[in-house]
Amino acid sequence: MSPVSAVPTDPTPPISPPISMPISMPARLLMGPGPITVDPRVLHAAATQMVGQFDPAMTAAMTEVMALYRTVFATENEQTFLVDGTSRAGIEAALVSLIEPGDDVLVVVFGRFGQLLVEIAGRCGARVHTVEVPWGEVVPVELVEEACRRVRPRLIAVVQGDTSTTMCQPLADLGELAHRYQALLYVDATASIGGNPFETDAWGIDVATAGLQKCLGGPSGSAPITLSPAAVAAIERRKRVEAGIRTADDDSAPPAGTPIASNYLDLAQIIDYWGPRRLNHHTEATTMLYAAREAARLLVAETLPAAIDRHRRHGEAMLAGVRGLGLGVFGDVAHKMTNVVAVEIPETLGSTGGDRVRAAMLTCFGIEIGTSFGPLAGRVWRIGTMGYNARQDAVLLTLAALEQVLRAEGVPVSAGGGVAAASEVYAG
């Protein structure tokens, strides 16, 4: 039996070293839908020593972070900063701070992460309405407008790039549409920003959140966010400063709206924490701030157009490569994200073959690719080319490894077809 095929379905080794030993992880090339291999320069920045959260050096770094992420988000918004937590913390902070119980919220759904927005909005007490299309498609703006006429939402919420399906929702017309119906527009750009065009101001986006672990090439744990003046006004009307740090001025202006239900994710208080008041709210996740600063600095130094083009080029090479192996691609490729592709699992592999292939890729080659959720569970692999891994060597190595694993499983593939097809893209 080929050593590639002789792979257990669960490659996770038992924990054998004593816990007194320093942590050690195996070398991996993370070519799934995220998280991805962290840029070594970001890891180095994260290892910088702590300073106090109100040390002038720290507050200066916070100010630098705000300026850097204005460039990342393509915005002039003053309120652009970090929410401490994974990208979902940013999503929840945005929704819990914007939505009051009973608000009508329209969610655009074309995959699992649109459904997540439905879940969170419902927990915020919203009357949630959806406009949905089958997985593998994007939502036409005409359907969103028809829903706006019917619902008159206070907030429209949408994911730009949904990695569950790899689709990238067009956004350019949604801001004008939202504002015509007196709604705010929130966009989850976690999986797309830095590798796909994203224009906060030009597209009229009121709130956008992101994460570091995709195209930004950083670790999960910090959620950049930007807020338009209209969004800030909506949040400020609900502002309530907690007892112990509240001043007489704060007491003289009770909230006009329902107080924000979360304390930790209260954007009204976080604005004061990052702003000139430096009002104590929580202890900043200092090492994550260092990482977020370096991830943004590298992106700004590369320039956004160059980074987007890099993701497009390597994404096109991976797409050509999987097709060169004779594999199908799921969804409307015309609306695919640049940085991830959904590869249809050959039916000849059977119900468990997709997991066997992923296990062999990890165990024999140290390469991780992803599966998917819901109706796509067991039907596709998701292969990412994003952040630090949007590079030619990573693409060609992944395609070569996938070919060998498929051969060991008896799947007929074109010899060298994946690497050859990707190489043609690079040569073009």
HELIX and SHEET records of a PDB file:
HELIX    1   1 PRO A   40  ALA A   46  1                                   7    
HELIX    2   2 PRO A   56  PHE A   73  1                                  18    
HELIX    3   3 SER A   87  LEU A   98  1                                  12    
HELIX    4   4 ARG A  112  ARG A  123  1                                  12    
HELIX    5   5 VAL A  141  VAL A  151  1                                  11    
HELIX    6   6 LEU A  174  ARG A  180  1                                   7    
HELIX    7   7 PRO A  229  GLU A  236  1                                   8    
HELIX    8   8 ALA A  248  ASP A  251  1                                   4    
HELIX    9   9 LEU A  267  TRP A  274  1                                   8    
HELIX   10  10 THR A  286  GLU A  302  1                                  17    
HELIX   11  11 LEU A  304  GLY A  324  1                                  21    
HELIX   12  12 VAL A  333  HIS A  335  5                                   3    
HELIX   13  13 GLU A  347  LEU A  349  5                                   3    
HELIX   14  14 GLY A  350  PHE A  365  1                                  16    
HELIX   15  15 GLY A  374  LEU A  376  5                                   3    
HELIX   16  16 GLY A  387  ASN A  389  5                                   3    
HELIX   17  17 GLN A  392  ALA A  408  1                                  17    
HELIX   18  18 GLY A  417  ALA A  427  1                                  11    
SHEET    1   A 2 LEU A  29  LEU A  30  0                                        
SHEET    2   A 2 ILE A 367  GLU A 368  1                                        
SHEET    1   B 7 GLN A  79  ASP A  84  0                                        
SHEET    2   B 7 SER A 222  LEU A 227 -1                                        
SHEET    3   B 7 VAL A 207  THR A 209 -1                                        
SHEET    4   B 7 LEU A 184  ASP A 188  1                                        
SHEET    5   B 7 LEU A 155  VAL A 159  1                                        
SHEET    6   B 7 ASP A 104  VAL A 109  1                                        
SHEET    7   B 7 ARG A 127  GLU A 132  1                                        
SHEET    1   C 2 GLY A 161  ASP A 162  0                                        
SHEET    2   C 2 MET A 167  CYS A 168 -1                                        
SHEET    1   D 2 VAL A 340  GLU A 344  0                                        
SHEET    2   D 2 VAL A 380  GLY A 384 -1                                        
END                                                                             
